[in-house]
Amino acid sequence: MNPHCKAFTIDTEEELDDKWALIPRNTDILITHSPPFDFLDKTIDGRAVGSLSLLDFIGQYKPRLHVFGHIHEAYGKEKVFFGRRNFGNKYGVTMVNASHVNERYQPVNKPIRIKL
């Protein structure tokens, strides 16, 4: 577990996985504090610090939208596809790092609009 991405003040990915297991499998909009690994989770020095167990959960259950923050310098949005692309947007997950502040806690980021 990366110390920069410590949701719930939990120490291991296994403990985080237990928390993700509590989320209903048919969730369309998922909001967490921390990002999944390798998606809008890069620190100012370029390291990916998100949660691998959260990435696994999202890849398996594919909510339509995942909103998070925590890594302020990784603000933005992107569409991520899991599985086979030939099924169209069915497997696309819109990822949004909605951090309002930058890494210096200055309120510089604008709201992000999402159309589902």
Biopython code that builds the backbone (N, CA, C, O; Angstrom):
import numpy as np
from Bio.PDB.StructureBuilder import StructureBuilder

atoms = [
    (1, "MET", "N", (0.848, -1.183, 0.000)),
    (1, "MET", "CA", (0.000, 0.000, 0.000)),
    (1, "MET", "C", (0.884, 1.234, 0.000)),
    (1, "MET", "O", (1.859, 1.312, 0.747)),
    (2, "ASN", "N", (0.546, 2.168, -0.819)),
    (2, "ASN", "CA", (1.320, 3.391, -0.910)),
    (2, "ASN", "C", (0.950, 4.326, 0.241)),
    (2, "ASN", "O", (-0.236, 4.561, 0.471)),
    (3, "PRO", "N", (1.920, 4.861, 0.964)),
    (3, "PRO", "CA", (1.617, 5.752, 2.091)),
    (3, "PRO", "C", (0.965, 7.067, 1.684)),
    (3, "PRO", "O", (0.387, 7.752, 2.527)),
    (4, "HIS", "N", (1.049, 7.434, 0.397)),
    (4, "HIS", "CA", (0.428, 8.670, -0.075)),
    (4, "HIS", "C", (-1.049, 8.499, -0.364)),
    (4, "HIS", "O", (-1.749, 9.490, -0.573)),
    (5, "CYS", "N", (-1.536, 7.288, -0.382)),
    (5, "CYS", "CA", (-2.918, 7.018, -0.750)),
    (5, "CYS", "C", (-3.536, 6.137, 0.328)),
    (5, "CYS", "O", (-3.790, 4.954, 0.100)),
    (6, "LYS", "N", (-3.775, 6.707, 1.488)),
    (6, "LYS", "CA", (-4.172, 5.917, 2.647)),
    (6, "LYS", "C", (-5.627, 6.184, 2.996)),
    (6, "LYS", "O", (-5.920, 6.903, 3.952)),
    (7, "ALA", "N", (-6.537, 5.607, 2.224)),
    (7, "ALA", "CA", (-7.955, 5.748, 2.498)),
    (7, "ALA", "C", (-8.308, 5.014, 3.781)),
    (7, "ALA", "O", (-7.745, 3.957, 4.068)),
    (8, "PHE", "N", (-9.211, 5.551, 4.536)),
    (8, "PHE", "CA", (-9.703, 4.935, 5.774)),
    (8, "PHE", "C", (-8.598, 4.731, 6.814)),
    (8, "PHE", "O", (-8.821, 4.025, 7.797)),
    (9, "THR", "N", (-7.435, 5.314, 6.632)),
    (9, "THR", "CA", (-6.256, 5.086, 7.479)),
    (9, "THR", "C", (-5.982, 3.595, 7.654)),
    (9, "THR", "O", (-5.693, 3.129, 8.757)),
    (10, "ILE", "N", (-6.075, 2.866, 6.567)),
    (10, "ILE", "CA", (-5.841, 1.426, 6.540)),
    (10, "ILE", "C", (-4.442, 1.178, 5.997)),
    (10, "ILE", "O", (-3.958, 1.914, 5.138)),
    (11, "ASP", "N", (-3.802, 0.136, 6.504)),
    (11, "ASP", "CA", (-2.403, -0.099, 6.165)),
    (11, "ASP", "C", (-2.137, -1.005, 4.969)),
    (11, "ASP", "O", (-1.048, -0.947, 4.398)),
    (12, "THR", "N", (-3.100, -1.844, 4.570)),
    (12, "THR", "CA", (-2.807, -2.790, 3.498)),
    (12, "THR", "C", (-3.899, -2.779, 2.426)),
    (12, "THR", "O", (-5.038, -2.384, 2.677)),
    (13, "GLU", "N", (-3.522, -3.220, 1.234)),
    (13, "GLU", "CA", (-4.489, -3.354, 0.149)),
    (13, "GLU", "C", (-5.546, -4.407, 0.493)),
    (13, "GLU", "O", (-6.695, -4.290, 0.068)),
    (14, "GLU", "N", (-5.168, -5.427, 1.252)),
    (14, "GLU", "CA", (-6.127, -6.463, 1.642)),
    (14, "GLU", "C", (-7.229, -5.870, 2.521)),
    (14, "GLU", "O", (-8.402, -6.208, 2.363)),
    (15, "GLU", "N", (-6.852, -4.991, 3.439)),
    (15, "GLU", "CA", (-7.848, -4.333, 4.286)),
    (15, "GLU", "C", (-8.746, -3.415, 3.452)),
    (15, "GLU", "O", (-9.951, -3.338, 3.694)),
    (16, "LEU", "N", (-8.163, -2.721, 2.474)),
    (16, "LEU", "CA", (-8.959, -1.880, 1.578)),
    (16, "LEU", "C", (-9.924, -2.731, 0.768)),
    (16, "LEU", "O", (-11.078, -2.349, 0.576)),
    (17, "ASP", "N", (-9.464, -3.871, 0.294)),
    (17, "ASP", "CA", (-10.305, -4.767, -0.483)),
    (17, "ASP", "C", (-11.550, -5.167, 0.304)),
    (17, "ASP", "O", (-12.630, -5.309, -0.270)),
    (18, "ASP", "N", (-11.404, -5.347, 1.608)),
    (18, "ASP", "CA", (-12.559, -5.657, 2.462)),
    (18, "ASP", "C", (-13.566, -4.511, 2.444)),
    (18, "ASP", "O", (-14.773, -4.750, 2.476)),
    (19, "LYS", "N", (-13.089, -3.278, 2.395)),
    (19, "LYS", "CA", (-13.990, -2.116, 2.332)),
    (19, "LYS", "C", (-14.706, -2.051, 0.986)),
    (19, "LYS", "O", (-15.907, -1.784, 0.933)),
    (20, "TRP", "N", (-13.968, -2.297, -0.109)),
    (20, "TRP", "CA", (-14.597, -2.249, -1.428)),
    (20, "TRP", "C", (-15.671, -3.331, -1.537)),
    (20, "TRP", "O", (-16.663, -3.149, -2.243)),
    (21, "ALA", "N", (-15.483, -4.439, -0.854)),
    (21, "ALA", "CA", (-16.457, -5.544, -0.891)),
    (21, "ALA", "C", (-17.816, -5.124, -0.316)),
    (21, "ALA", "O", (-18.825, -5.776, -0.586)),
    (22, "LEU", "N", (-17.849, -4.063, 0.457)),
    (22, "LEU", "CA", (-19.101, -3.572, 1.040)),
    (22, "LEU", "C", (-19.922, -2.744, 0.043)),
    (22, "LEU", "O", (-21.094, -2.465, 0.295)),
    (23, "ILE", "N", (-19.327, -2.357, -1.067)),
    (23, "ILE", "CA", (-20.002, -1.519, -2.066)),
    (23, "ILE", "C", (-20.921, -2.393, -2.914)),
    (23, "ILE", "O", (-20.490, -3.438, -3.402)),
    (24, "PRO", "N", (-22.171, -1.992, -3.101)),
    (24, "PRO", "CA", (-23.070, -2.776, -3.967)),
    (24, "PRO", "C", (-22.494, -2.929, -5.374)),
    (24, "PRO", "O", (-21.948, -1.976, -5.930)),
    (25, "ARG", "N", (-22.613, -4.102, -5.936)),
    (25, "ARG", "CA", (-22.014, -4.417, -7.241)),
    (25, "ARG", "C", (-22.664, -3.676, -8.396)),
    (25, "ARG", "O", (-22.051, -3.546, -9.456)),
    (26, "ASN", "N", (-23.880, -3.187, -8.227)),
    (26, "ASN", "CA", (-24.567, -2.476, -9.307)),
    (26, "ASN", "C", (-24.440, -0.959, -9.167)),
    (26, "ASN", "O", (-25.265, -0.226, -9.712)),
    (27, "THR", "N", (-23.447, -0.483, -8.465)),
    (27, "THR", "CA", (-23.228, 0.946, -8.272)),
    (27, "THR", "C", (-22.857, 1.609, -9.605)),
    (27, "THR", "O", (-21.931, 1.166, -10.285)),
    (28, "ASP", "N", (-23.576, 2.662, -9.971)),
    (28, "ASP", "CA", (-23.272, 3.409, -11.197)),
    (28, "ASP", "C", (-22.311, 4.564, -10.946)),
    (28, "ASP", "O", (-21.473, 4.870, -11.794)),
    (29, "ILE", "N", (-22.427, 5.211, -9.776)),
    (29, "ILE", "CA", (-21.575, 6.344, -9.435)),
    (29, "ILE", "C", (-20.862, 6.019, -8.126)),
    (29, "ILE", "O", (-21.490, 5.866, -7.079)),
    (30, "LEU", "N", (-19.557, 5.919, -8.208)),
    (30, "LEU", "CA", (-18.720, 5.595, -7.054)),
    (30, "LEU", "C", (-17.926, 6.834, -6.668)),
    (30, "LEU", "O", (-17.267, 7.446, -7.509)),
    (31, "ILE", "N", (-17.993, 7.199, -5.396)),
    (31, "ILE", "CA", (-17.231, 8.344, -4.883)),
    (31, "ILE", "C", (-16.334, 7.839, -3.766)),
    (31, "ILE", "O", (-16.814, 7.288, -2.776)),
    (32, "THR", "N", (-15.039, 8.027, -3.928)),
    (32, "THR", "CA", (-14.070, 7.647, -2.903)),
    (32, "THR", "C", (-13.154, 8.832, -2.644)),
    (32, "THR", "O", (-13.131, 9.790, -3.416)),
    (33, "HIS", "N", (-12.416, 8.763, -1.577)),
    (33, "HIS", "CA", (-11.443, 9.817, -1.307)),
    (33, "HIS", "C", (-10.209, 9.638, -2.189)),
    (33, "HIS", "O", (-9.699, 10.602, -2.762)),
    (34, "SER", "N", (-9.743, 8.419, -2.289)),
    (34, "SER", "CA", (-8.492, 8.129, -2.986)),
    (34, "SER", "C", (-8.742, 7.601, -4.395)),
    (34, "SER", "O", (-9.819, 7.080, -4.687)),
    (35, "PRO", "N", (-7.739, 7.738, -5.271)),
    (35, "PRO", "CA", (-7.864, 7.248, -6.640)),
    (35, "PRO", "C", (-7.482, 5.777, -6.766)),
    (35, "PRO", "O", (-6.847, 5.204, -5.880)),
    (36, "PRO", "N", (-7.886, 5.172, -7.898)),
    (36, "PRO", "CA", (-7.371, 3.849, -8.215)),
    (36, "PRO", "C", (-5.946, 3.987, -8.748)),
    (36, "PRO", "O", (-5.540, 5.070, -9.169)),
    (37, "PHE", "N", (-5.205, 2.909, -8.730)),
    (37, "PHE", "CA", (-3.828, 2.937, -9.208)),
    (37, "PHE", "C", (-3.751, 3.290, -10.690)),
    (37, "PHE", "O", (-4.482, 2.745, -11.517)),
    (38, "ASP", "N", (-2.852, 4.210, -10.999)),
    (38, "ASP", "CA", (-2.453, 4.577, -12.359)),
    (38, "ASP", "C", (-3.477, 5.374, -13.146)),
    (38, "ASP", "O", (-3.337, 5.515, -14.361)),
    (39, "PHE", "N", (-4.508, 5.903, -12.485)),
    (39, "PHE", "CA", (-5.467, 6.767, -13.160)),
    (39, "PHE", "C", (-5.649, 8.037, -12.342)),
    (39, "PHE", "O", (-6.241, 8.018, -11.263)),
    (40, "LEU", "N", (-5.131, 9.138, -12.869)),
    (40, "LEU", "CA", (-5.239, 10.447, -12.209)),
    (40, "LEU", "C", (-4.744, 10.373, -10.768)),
    (40, "LEU", "O", (-5.348, 10.936, -9.855)),
    (41, "ASP", "N", (-3.630, 9.665, -10.587)),
    (41, "ASP", "CA", (-3.071, 9.463, -9.243)),
    (41, "ASP", "C", (-1.589, 9.810, -9.156)),
    (41, "ASP", "O", (-0.924, 9.442, -8.189)),
    (42, "LYS", "N", (-1.061, 10.523, -10.169)),
    (42, "LYS", "CA", (0.370, 10.823, -10.190)),
    (42, "LYS", "C", (0.697, 11.992, -9.264)),
    (42, "LYS", "O", (0.059, 13.043, -9.315)),
    (43, "THR", "N", (1.703, 11.785, -8.421)),
    (43, "THR", "CA", (2.173, 12.855, -7.539)),
    (43, "THR", "C", (3.013, 13.834, -8.352)),
    (43, "THR", "O", (3.296, 13.601, -9.527)),
    (44, "ILE", "N", (3.397, 14.900, -7.728)),
    (44, "ILE", "CA", (4.153, 15.943, -8.429)),
    (44, "ILE", "C", (5.473, 15.406, -8.982)),
    (44, "ILE", "O", (6.008, 15.958, -9.944)),
    (45, "ASP", "N", (6.002, 14.335, -8.386)),
    (45, "ASP", "CA", (7.233, 13.734, -8.904)),
    (45, "ASP", "C", (6.964, 12.580, -9.879)),
    (45, "ASP", "O", (7.883, 11.849, -10.247)),
    (46, "GLY", "N", (5.693, 12.420, -10.296)),
    (46, "GLY", "CA", (5.357, 11.459, -11.335)),
    (46, "GLY", "C", (5.062, 10.042, -10.887)),
    (46, "GLY", "O", (4.877, 9.161, -11.726)),
    (47, "ARG", "N", (5.015, 9.799, -9.585)),
    (47, "ARG", "CA", (4.731, 8.447, -9.089)),
    (47, "ARG", "C", (3.231, 8.178, -9.043)),
    (47, "ARG", "O", (2.457, 9.035, -8.616)),
    (48, "ALA", "N", (2.821, 6.993, -9.479)),
    (48, "ALA", "CA", (1.432, 6.552, -9.356)),
    (48, "ALA", "C", (1.245, 6.009, -7.938)),
    (48, "ALA", "O", (1.961, 5.099, -7.520)),
    (49, "VAL", "N", (0.288, 6.565, -7.205)),
    (49, "VAL", "CA", (0.147, 6.206, -5.795)),
    (49, "VAL", "C", (-1.245, 5.709, -5.419)),
    (49, "VAL", "O", (-1.550, 5.565, -4.235)),
    (50, "GLY", "N", (-2.088, 5.448, -6.408)),
    (50, "GLY", "CA", (-3.445, 4.994, -6.127)),
    (50, "GLY", "C", (-3.502, 3.561, -5.630)),
    (50, "GLY", "O", (-2.480, 2.888, -5.494)),
    (51, "SER", "N", (-4.708, 3.116, -5.364)),
    (51, "SER", "CA", (-4.952, 1.804, -4.787)),
    (51, "SER", "C", (-5.132, 0.734, -5.872)),
    (51, "SER", "O", (-5.963, 0.883, -6.769)),
    (52, "LEU", "N", (-4.350, -0.336, -5.780)),
    (52, "LEU", "CA", (-4.490, -1.467, -6.693)),
    (52, "LEU", "C", (-5.797, -2.218, -6.456)),
    (52, "LEU", "O", (-6.438, -2.661, -7.408)),
    (53, "SER", "N", (-6.196, -2.366, -5.189)),
    (53, "SER", "CA", (-7.431, -3.092, -4.906)),
    (53, "SER", "C", (-8.650, -2.310, -5.407)),
    (53, "SER", "O", (-9.634, -2.913, -5.834)),
    (54, "LEU", "N", (-8.594, -0.985, -5.358)),
    (54, "LEU", "CA", (-9.680, -0.175, -5.901)),
    (54, "LEU", "C", (-9.730, -0.307, -7.422)),
    (54, "LEU", "O", (-10.811, -0.396, -8.004)),
    (55, "LEU", "N", (-8.577, -0.319, -8.056)),
    (55, "LEU", "CA", (-8.531, -0.524, -9.505)),
    (55, "LEU", "C", (-9.145, -1.880, -9.872)),
    (55, "LEU", "O", (-9.894, -1.980, -10.844)),
    (56, "ASP", "N", (-8.834, -2.904, -9.107)),
    (56, "ASP", "CA", (-9.413, -4.227, -9.350)),
    (56, "ASP", "C", (-10.936, -4.188, -9.224)),
    (56, "ASP", "O", (-11.651, -4.751, -10.053)),
    (57, "PHE", "N", (-11.422, -3.519, -8.179)),
    (57, "PHE", "CA", (-12.867, -3.412, -7.974)),
    (57, "PHE", "C", (-13.527, -2.713, -9.160)),
    (57, "PHE", "O", (-14.529, -3.195, -9.689)),
    (58, "ILE", "N", (-12.972, -1.589, -9.573)),
    (58, "ILE", "CA", (-13.546, -0.815, -10.677)),
    (58, "ILE", "C", (-13.499, -1.614, -11.973)),
    (58, "ILE", "O", (-14.459, -1.601, -12.743)),
    (59, "GLY", "N", (-12.400, -2.303, -12.220)),
    (59, "GLY", "CA", (-12.281, -3.112, -13.418)),
    (59, "GLY", "C", (-13.273, -4.259, -13.462)),
    (59, "GLY", "O", (-13.726, -4.658, -14.535)),
    (60, "GLN", "N", (-13.607, -4.787, -12.297)),
    (60, "GLN", "CA", (-14.539, -5.909, -12.246)),
    (60, "GLN", "C", (-15.997, -5.462, -12.352)),
    (60, "GLN", "O", (-16.782, -6.089, -13.064)),
    (61, "TYR", "N", (-16.372, -4.377, -11.649)),
    (61, "TYR", "CA", (-17.783, -3.986, -11.558)),
    (61, "TYR", "C", (-18.150, -2.796, -12.442)),
    (61, "TYR", "O", (-19.334, -2.555, -12.679)),
    (62, "LYS", "N", (-17.182, -2.066, -12.924)),
    (62, "LYS", "CA", (-17.338, -1.017, -13.931)),
    (62, "LYS", "C", (-18.470, -0.023, -13.669)),
    (62, "LYS", "O", (-19.441, 0.025, -14.425)),
    (63, "PRO", "N", (-18.351, 0.771, -12.601)),
    (63, "PRO", "CA", (-19.342, 1.843, -12.444)),
    (63, "PRO", "C", (-19.219, 2.803, -13.626)),
    (63, "PRO", "O", (-18.163, 2.868, -14.256)),
    (64, "ARG", "N", (-20.262, 3.534, -13.928)),
    (64, "ARG", "CA", (-20.205, 4.479, -15.040)),
    (64, "ARG", "C", (-19.289, 5.663, -14.726)),
    (64, "ARG", "O", (-18.639, 6.216, -15.613)),
    (65, "LEU", "N", (-19.251, 6.041, -13.439)),
    (65, "LEU", "CA", (-18.492, 7.212, -13.017)),
    (65, "LEU", "C", (-17.809, 6.926, -11.695)),
    (65, "LEU", "O", (-18.424, 6.398, -10.768)),
    (66, "HIS", "N", (-16.514, 7.281, -11.611)),
    (66, "HIS", "CA", (-15.775, 7.208, -10.344)),
    (66, "HIS", "C", (-15.176, 8.579, -10.080)),
    (66, "HIS", "O", (-14.358, 9.069, -10.858)),
    (67, "VAL", "N", (-15.591, 9.197, -8.973)),
    (67, "VAL", "CA", (-15.114, 10.523, -8.577)),
    (67, "VAL", "C", (-14.275, 10.377, -7.314)),
    (67, "VAL", "O", (-14.657, 9.675, -6.378)),
    (68, "PHE", "N", (-13.133, 11.046, -7.303)),
    (68, "PHE", "CA", (-12.223, 10.977, -6.156)),
    (68, "PHE", "C", (-11.391, 12.247, -6.129)),
    (68, "PHE", "O", (-11.622, 13.158, -6.925)),
    (69, "GLY", "N", (-10.439, 12.316, -5.235)),
    (69, "GLY", "CA", (-9.544, 13.465, -5.120)),
    (69, "GLY", "C", (-8.225, 12.999, -4.543)),
    (69, "GLY", "O", (-7.552, 12.138, -5.111)),
    (70, "HIS", "N", (-7.866, 13.569, -3.421)),
    (70, "HIS", "CA", (-6.710, 13.183, -2.608)),
    (70, "HIS", "C", (-5.367, 13.550, -3.235)),
    (70, "HIS", "O", (-4.541, 14.176, -2.570)),
    (71, "ILE", "N", (-5.126, 13.187, -4.472)),
    (71, "ILE", "CA", (-3.865, 13.555, -5.125)),
    (71, "ILE", "C", (-4.149, 14.828, -5.924)),
    (71, "ILE", "O", (-4.504, 14.783, -7.102)),
    (72, "HIS", "N", (-3.983, 15.941, -5.256)),
    (72, "HIS", "CA", (-4.430, 17.230, -5.780)),
    (72, "HIS", "C", (-3.812, 17.584, -7.123)),
    (72, "HIS", "O", (-4.483, 18.166, -7.976)),
    (73, "GLU", "N", (-2.560, 17.246, -7.321)),
    (73, "GLU", "CA", (-1.877, 17.626, -8.557)),
    (73, "GLU", "C", (-2.299, 16.786, -9.758)),
    (73, "GLU", "O", (-1.850, 17.045, -10.875)),
    (74, "ALA", "N", (-3.150, 15.786, -9.551)),
    (74, "ALA", "CA", (-3.595, 14.922, -10.646)),
    (74, "ALA", "C", (-5.025, 15.247, -11.086)),
    (74, "ALA", "O", (-5.685, 14.410, -11.701)),
    (75, "TYR", "N", (-5.498, 16.430, -10.781)),
    (75, "TYR", "CA", (-6.841, 16.899, -11.149)),
    (75, "TYR", "C", (-7.124, 16.658, -12.630)),
    (75, "TYR", "O", (-6.252, 16.850, -13.478)),
    (76, "GLY", "N", (-8.346, 16.237, -12.931)),
    (76, "GLY", "CA", (-8.747, 16.065, -14.325)),
    (76, "GLY", "C", (-9.741, 14.934, -14.486)),
    (76, "GLY", "O", (-10.253, 14.397, -13.503)),
    (77, "LYS", "N", (-10.014, 14.569, -15.748)),
    (77, "LYS", "CA", (-10.925, 13.467, -16.023)),
    (77, "LYS", "C", (-10.436, 12.690, -17.225)),
    (77, "LYS", "O", (-9.734, 13.225, -18.083)),
    (78, "GLU", "N", (-10.814, 11.414, -17.283)),
    (78, "GLU", "CA", (-10.503, 10.578, -18.429)),
    (78, "GLU", "C", (-11.471, 9.404, -18.479)),
    (78, "GLU", "O", (-12.010, 8.984, -17.455)),
    (79, "LYS", "N", (-11.680, 8.889, -19.666)),
    (79, "LYS", "CA", (-12.535, 7.714, -19.861)),
    (79, "LYS", "C", (-11.613, 6.504, -19.942)),
    (79, "LYS", "O", (-10.638, 6.503, -20.693)),
    (80, "VAL", "N", (-11.928, 5.484, -19.168)),
    (80, "VAL", "CA", (-11.106, 4.285, -19.100)),
    (80, "VAL", "C", (-11.953, 3.098, -19.535)),
    (80, "VAL", "O", (-13.109, 2.963, -19.135)),
    (81, "PHE", "N", (-11.361, 2.240, -20.362)),
    (81, "PHE", "CA", (-12.064, 1.055, -20.835)),
    (81, "PHE", "C", (-11.425, -0.193, -20.244)),
    (81, "PHE", "O", (-10.208, -0.368, -20.288)),
    (82, "PHE", "N", (-12.266, -1.049, -19.693)),
    (82, "PHE", "CA", (-11.823, -2.321, -19.146)),
    (82, "PHE", "C", (-12.438, -3.429, -19.988)),
    (82, "PHE", "O", (-13.603, -3.338, -20.372)),
    (83, "GLY", "N", (-11.693, -4.439, -20.269)),
    (83, "GLY", "CA", (-12.242, -5.550, -21.033)),
    (83, "GLY", "C", (-12.187, -5.287, -22.517)),
    (83, "GLY", "O", (-11.318, -4.560, -22.999)),
    (84, "ARG", "N", (-13.102, -5.870, -23.230)),
    (84, "ARG", "CA", (-13.112, -5.820, -24.687)),
    (84, "ARG", "C", (-13.750, -4.531, -25.183)),
    (84, "ARG", "O", (-14.882, -4.209, -24.823)),
    (85, "ARG", "N", (-13.019, -3.802, -26.005)),
    (85, "ARG", "CA", (-13.493, -2.515, -26.518)),
    (85, "ARG", "C", (-14.600, -2.651, -27.556)),
    (85, "ARG", "O", (-15.347, -1.698, -27.774)),
    (86, "ASN", "N", (-14.728, -3.808, -28.202)),
    (86, "ASN", "CA", (-15.695, -3.914, -29.288)),
    (86, "ASN", "C", (-17.143, -3.916, -28.801)),
    (86, "ASN", "O", (-18.060, -4.019, -29.615)),
    (87, "PHE", "N", (-17.363, -3.805, -27.512)),
    (87, "PHE", "CA", (-18.717, -3.684, -26.988)),
    (87, "PHE", "C", (-19.097, -2.217, -26.772)),
    (87, "PHE", "O", (-20.122, -1.930, -26.155)),
    (88, "GLY", "N", (-18.290, -1.302, -27.268)),
    (88, "GLY", "CA", (-18.617, 0.116, -27.181)),
    (88, "GLY", "C", (-18.399, 0.678, -25.789)),
    (88, "GLY", "O", (-17.548, 0.192, -25.044)),
    (89, "ASN", "N", (-19.169, 1.703, -25.435)),
    (89, "ASN", "CA", (-19.008, 2.401, -24.162)),
    (89, "ASN", "C", (-19.531, 1.613, -22.968)),
    (89, "ASN", "O", (-19.418, 2.074, -21.833)),
    (90, "LYS", "N", (-20.094, 0.452, -23.200)),
    (90, "LYS", "CA", (-20.662, -0.341, -22.113)),
    (90, "LYS", "C", (-19.662, -0.547, -20.981)),
    (90, "LYS", "O", (-20.047, -0.549, -19.812)),
    (91, "TYR", "N", (-18.395, -0.718, -21.309)),
    (91, "TYR", "CA", (-17.386, -0.988, -20.289)),
    (91, "TYR", "C", (-16.561, 0.246, -19.933)),
    (91, "TYR", "O", (-15.583, 0.135, -19.194)),
    (92, "GLY", "N", (-16.934, 1.413, -20.442)),
    (92, "GLY", "CA", (-16.185, 2.624, -20.141)),
    (92, "GLY", "C", (-16.529, 3.179, -18.773)),
    (92, "GLY", "O", (-17.697, 3.236, -18.387)),
    (93, "VAL", "N", (-15.506, 3.588, -18.047)),
    (93, "VAL", "CA", (-15.675, 4.221, -16.740)),
    (93, "VAL", "C", (-15.080, 5.621, -16.837)),
    (93, "VAL", "O", (-13.909, 5.778, -17.185)),
    (94, "THR", "N", (-15.876, 6.629, -16.533)),
    (94, "THR", "CA", (-15.353, 7.992, -16.487)),
    (94, "THR", "C", (-14.724, 8.203, -15.122)),
    (94, "THR", "O", (-15.391, 8.099, -14.093)),
    (95, "MET", "N", (-13.431, 8.499, -15.126)),
    (95, "MET", "CA", (-12.675, 8.752, -13.893)),
    (95, "MET", "C", (-12.507, 10.256, -13.745)),
    (95, "MET", "O", (-12.118, 10.939, -14.692)),
    (96, "VAL", "N", (-12.799, 10.770, -12.555)),
    (96, "VAL", "CA", (-12.672, 12.200, -12.295)),
    (96, "VAL", "C", (-11.911, 12.421, -10.996)),
    (96, "VAL", "O", (-12.356, 12.008, -9.925)),
    (97, "ASN", "N", (-10.761, 13.076, -11.100)),
    (97, "ASN", "CA", (-10.073, 13.557, -9.905)),
    (97, "ASN", "C", (-10.561, 14.992, -9.726)),
    (97, "ASN", "O", (-10.107, 15.903, -10.419)),
    (98, "ALA", "N", (-11.472, 15.179, -8.805)),
    (98, "ALA", "CA", (-12.159, 16.454, -8.622)),
    (98, "ALA", "C", (-11.523, 17.329, -7.544)),
    (98, "ALA", "O", (-12.210, 18.141, -6.924)),
    (99, "SER", "N", (-10.234, 17.173, -7.318)),
    (99, "SER", "CA", (-9.558, 17.991, -6.307)),
    (99, "SER", "C", (-9.751, 19.471, -6.602)),
    (99, "SER", "O", (-9.424, 19.944, -7.691)),
    (100, "HIS", "N", (-10.271, 20.183, -5.648)),
    (100, "HIS", "CA", (-10.510, 21.621, -5.813)),
    (100, "HIS", "C", (-9.220, 22.420, -5.642)),
    (100, "HIS", "O", (-9.073, 23.498, -6.216)),
    (101, "VAL", "N", (-8.294, 21.893, -4.856)),
    (101, "VAL", "CA", (-7.052, 22.612, -4.559)),
    (101, "VAL", "C", (-5.870, 21.925, -5.235)),
    (101, "VAL", "O", (-5.940, 20.755, -5.610)),
    (102, "ASN", "N", (-4.781, 22.681, -5.382)),
    (102, "ASN", "CA", (-3.561, 22.089, -5.929)),
    (102, "ASN", "C", (-2.724, 21.521, -4.787)),
    (102, "ASN", "O", (-3.161, 21.488, -3.637)),
    (103, "GLU", "N", (-1.512, 21.073, -5.124)),
    (103, "GLU", "CA", (-0.649, 20.455, -4.108)),
    (103, "GLU", "C", (-0.232, 21.416, -2.988)),
    (103, "GLU", "O", (0.247, 20.974, -1.943)),
    (104, "ARG", "N", (-0.411, 22.719, -3.198)),
    (104, "ARG", "CA", (-0.119, 23.715, -2.150)),
    (104, "ARG", "C", (-1.386, 24.161, -1.425)),
    (104, "ARG", "O", (-1.375, 25.135, -0.673)),
    (105, "TYR", "N", (-2.482, 23.431, -1.663)),
    (105, "TYR", "CA", (-3.793, 23.700, -1.055)),
    (105, "TYR", "C", (-4.370, 25.056, -1.462)),
    (105, "TYR", "O", (-5.131, 25.667, -0.712)),
    (106, "GLN", "N", (-4.003, 25.516, -2.651)),
    (106, "GLN", "CA", (-4.580, 26.728, -3.221)),
    (106, "GLN", "C", (-5.796, 26.334, -4.056)),
    (106, "GLN", "O", (-5.707, 25.412, -4.867)),
    (107, "PRO", "N", (-6.944, 27.020, -3.872)),
    (107, "PRO", "CA", (-8.165, 26.656, -4.604)),
    (107, "PRO", "C", (-8.124, 27.139, -6.058)),
    (107, "PRO", "O", (-8.636, 28.213, -6.376)),
    (108, "VAL", "N", (-7.515, 26.345, -6.930)),
    (108, "VAL", "CA", (-7.299, 26.773, -8.314)),
    (108, "VAL", "C", (-8.069, 25.955, -9.350)),
    (108, "VAL", "O", (-8.247, 26.412, -10.480)),
    (109, "ASN", "N", (-8.521, 24.774, -8.996)),
    (109, "ASN", "CA", (-9.171, 23.895, -9.974)),
    (109, "ASN", "C", (-10.659, 24.181, -10.077)),
    (109, "ASN", "O", (-11.351, 24.353, -9.073)),
    (110, "LYS", "N", (-11.127, 24.227, -11.301)),
    (110, "LYS", "CA", (-12.547, 24.497, -11.570)),
    (110, "LYS", "C", (-13.359, 23.207, -11.419)),
    (110, "LYS", "O", (-12.814, 22.108, -11.521)),
    (111, "PRO", "N", (-14.662, 23.350, -11.175)),
    (111, "PRO", "CA", (-15.524, 22.149, -11.144)),
    (111, "PRO", "C", (-15.471, 21.433, -12.493)),
    (111, "PRO", "O", (-15.258, 22.058, -13.532)),
    (112, "ILE", "N", (-15.665, 20.123, -12.462)),
    (112, "ILE", "CA", (-15.676, 19.319, -13.675)),
    (112, "ILE", "C", (-17.108, 18.865, -13.917)),
    (112, "ILE", "O", (-17.731, 18.266, -13.041)),
    (113, "ARG", "N", (-17.630, 19.151, -15.111)),
    (113, "ARG", "CA", (-18.989, 18.731, -15.477)),
    (113, "ARG", "C", (-18.924, 17.378, -16.175)),
    (113, "ARG", "O", (-18.050, 17.113, -17.001)),
    (114, "ILE", "N", (-19.875, 16.544, -15.812)),
    (114, "ILE", "CA", (-19.961, 15.194, -16.385)),
    (114, "ILE", "C", (-21.368, 14.994, -16.924)),
    (114, "ILE", "O", (-22.350, 15.312, -16.254)),
    (115, "LYS", "N", (-21.457, 14.468, -18.131)),
    (115, "LYS", "CA", (-22.734, 14.107, -18.692)),
    (115, "LYS", "C", (-22.757, 12.598, -18.874)),
    (115, "LYS", "O", (-21.943, 12.037, -19.608)),
    (116, "LEU", "N", (-23.700, 11.947, -18.199)),
    (116, "LEU", "CA", (-23.800, 10.491, -18.302)),
    (116, "LEU", "C", (-24.895, 10.085, -19.253)),
    (116, "LEU", "O", (-25.121, 8.893, -19.462)),
]
sb = StructureBuilder()
sb.init_structure("model")
sb.init_model(0)
sb.init_chain("A")
sb.init_seg("    ")
for serial, (resi, resn, name, xyz) in enumerate(atoms, 1):
    if name == "N":
        sb.init_residue(resn, " ", resi, " ")
    sb.init_atom(name, np.array(xyz, "f"), 0.0, 1.0, " ", f" {name:<3s}", serial, name[0])
structure = sb.get_structure()
